[in-house]
Amino acid sequence: MGISIAVETPLQDDVRAMVVELNGHLRPLSPPEFQFQMTAEQMAGADTTVFIARSGAGAALGMGALKTHGEKQGEVKRMWTRPAVRGTGVGRQLLAAVEAQARRTGIARLVLETGGTPPFAPVWRFYEAGGFRRCGVILDYPDTDYSRFYEKLLAQEEAAS
């Protein structure tokens, strides 16, 4: 499958539709107070870089974002691939694009928050396969069983190479 991944604005109808799909998927999995979703408008902020995966025909297939927190820490946000392309590598390519952007901007630690209940097990495996390791609570998220936290220390990887 020929796909392209590029930095794009989330303020496009097809990207907004993916945000709605992602939110709809997540809504029944955790109580609302433990869902930390970004709107398309928040994703368009200067602190966030949004990557969109598109088919050769231009259809939006997935998204992922890097939100910066200071000079050395970045957060993976809004990772989503449409169900029809799951298992094809689109998600891995999006995560690689986010990580490459983090490295280009000098981020030393990449973190993320995801759901902590059993329906999120495939997500945990995805991030673990991408080199992320579980860690304690990150940023200003609450310490709850509804969240699971991961980190990837980019500076250590570069020092080891």
PLY file of the C-alpha trace (Angstrom):
ply
format ascii 1.0
element vertex 161
property float x
property float y
property float z
element edge 160
property int vertex1
property int vertex2
end_header
0.00 0.00 0.00
1.54 3.31 -1.06
1.11 5.88 1.65
2.62 9.24 2.41
3.09 10.86 5.79
3.40 14.61 6.12
2.97 17.40 8.63
-0.47 18.90 8.08
-2.94 21.10 9.86
-5.59 19.23 11.84
-8.09 21.91 10.78
-9.19 19.97 7.70
-12.52 18.19 7.40
-11.03 14.72 6.92
-8.65 15.14 9.86
-11.45 16.48 12.05
-13.42 13.37 11.07
-10.57 11.15 12.33
-10.52 13.08 15.62
-14.26 12.39 15.97
-13.70 8.69 15.15
-10.92 8.41 17.72
-12.97 10.13 20.41
-15.95 7.90 19.64
-13.76 4.81 19.93
-12.30 5.95 23.28
-15.48 7.29 24.88
-16.84 3.93 26.16
-13.45 2.65 27.36
-12.78 4.99 30.31
-14.74 7.40 32.50
-14.84 10.91 30.95
-12.69 12.41 33.72
-9.85 10.05 32.71
-9.91 10.87 29.00
-7.36 13.45 27.92
-8.35 14.17 24.35
-7.15 17.11 22.30
-9.51 18.89 19.95
-8.44 19.70 16.40
-8.05 23.32 17.54
-5.73 22.29 20.38
-3.78 20.07 17.99
-3.26 23.14 15.79
-1.35 24.90 18.57
2.26 25.99 18.09
3.44 23.33 20.57
2.05 20.43 18.50
3.17 18.90 15.20
0.53 16.75 13.52
1.37 13.99 11.05
-1.25 12.64 8.65
-0.94 9.39 6.73
-2.64 9.44 3.34
-3.28 6.86 0.66
-1.98 7.38 -2.87
-5.45 8.74 -3.68
-5.19 11.28 -0.84
-7.54 9.65 1.67
-6.65 10.27 5.32
-5.69 6.91 6.86
-4.25 7.87 10.23
-2.72 10.54 12.41
-0.24 11.07 15.19
1.07 14.15 16.94
4.06 15.36 18.91
3.31 17.87 21.64
6.37 19.54 23.13
6.72 20.14 26.86
9.74 22.35 27.33
12.99 21.87 25.45
13.73 18.23 26.20
10.40 16.43 26.59
7.75 15.56 24.04
4.47 13.67 24.23
2.94 11.35 21.67
-0.70 12.37 21.21
-3.73 11.42 19.10
-2.31 8.25 17.53
-5.04 6.72 15.38
-5.34 4.62 12.27
-8.57 3.85 10.56
-9.65 0.24 11.20
-9.29 -0.72 7.52
-5.51 -0.11 7.62
-4.66 -1.60 11.00
-1.93 -4.20 10.79
-0.48 -2.73 7.58
2.29 -0.67 9.20
0.63 2.73 8.93
0.67 3.19 12.71
4.35 2.21 12.91
5.17 4.72 10.20
3.27 7.47 12.00
5.01 6.69 15.29
8.38 6.72 13.48
7.55 10.15 12.03
6.67 11.49 15.49
9.88 10.07 16.92
11.99 11.45 14.06
10.52 14.92 14.64
11.30 14.62 18.36
14.91 13.75 17.55
15.21 16.62 15.04
14.06 19.09 17.68
16.39 17.76 20.39
13.80 16.08 22.56
15.52 13.66 24.94
12.46 11.98 26.44
9.32 10.98 24.57
6.34 10.12 26.79
2.73 9.13 26.37
-0.44 8.35 28.29
-2.84 5.68 27.13
-5.71 3.76 28.63
-4.98 1.37 31.49
-7.83 -1.12 31.09
-7.81 -4.44 29.16
-9.30 -3.07 25.90
-6.05 -1.11 25.52
-3.80 -4.21 25.51
-3.17 -3.99 21.72
-2.11 -0.36 22.20
0.33 -1.37 24.95
1.88 -3.98 22.66
2.14 -1.44 19.85
4.09 1.06 21.95
6.24 -1.62 23.57
7.15 -2.96 20.11
8.15 0.63 19.25
10.68 0.69 22.10
8.58 2.41 24.75
8.80 1.21 28.35
6.27 1.61 31.12
7.05 4.38 33.56
5.46 6.23 36.43
2.99 9.07 36.12
4.03 11.71 33.59
3.38 15.43 33.23
0.21 16.51 35.05
-1.85 13.36 34.52
-3.56 11.86 37.57
-2.28 8.61 39.04
-5.15 6.25 38.22
-5.71 2.69 37.06
-7.45 4.13 33.99
-4.11 5.35 32.62
-0.86 3.67 31.67
2.29 5.69 31.04
5.21 5.02 28.72
8.53 6.66 27.92
11.32 6.34 25.41
14.65 7.94 26.27
15.94 9.19 22.94
19.15 10.70 24.27
20.24 7.34 25.76
19.62 5.59 22.43
21.78 8.10 20.59
24.57 7.81 23.18
24.53 4.00 22.78
24.90 4.16 18.98
0 1
1 2
2 3
3 4
4 5
5 6
6 7
7 8
8 9
9 10
10 11
11 12
12 13
13 14
14 15
15 16
16 17
17 18
18 19
19 20
20 21
21 22
22 23
23 24
24 25
25 26
26 27
27 28
28 29
29 30
30 31
31 32
32 33
33 34
34 35
35 36
36 37
37 38
38 39
39 40
40 41
41 42
42 43
43 44
44 45
45 46
46 47
47 48
48 49
49 50
50 51
51 52
52 53
53 54
54 55
55 56
56 57
57 58
58 59
59 60
60 61
61 62
62 63
63 64
64 65
65 66
66 67
67 68
68 69
69 70
70 71
71 72
72 73
73 74
74 75
75 76
76 77
77 78
78 79
79 80
80 81
81 82
82 83
83 84
84 85
85 86
86 87
87 88
88 89
89 90
90 91
91 92
92 93
93 94
94 95
95 96
96 97
97 98
98 99
99 100
100 101
101 102
102 103
103 104
104 105
105 106
106 107
107 108
108 109
109 110
110 111
111 112
112 113
113 114
114 115
115 116
116 117
117 118
118 119
119 120
120 121
121 122
122 123
123 124
124 125
125 126
126 127
127 128
128 129
129 130
130 131
131 132
132 133
133 134
134 135
135 136
136 137
137 138
138 139
139 140
140 141
141 142
142 143
143 144
144 145
145 146
146 147
147 148
148 149
149 150
150 151
151 152
152 153
153 154
154 155
155 156
156 157
157 158
158 159
159 160
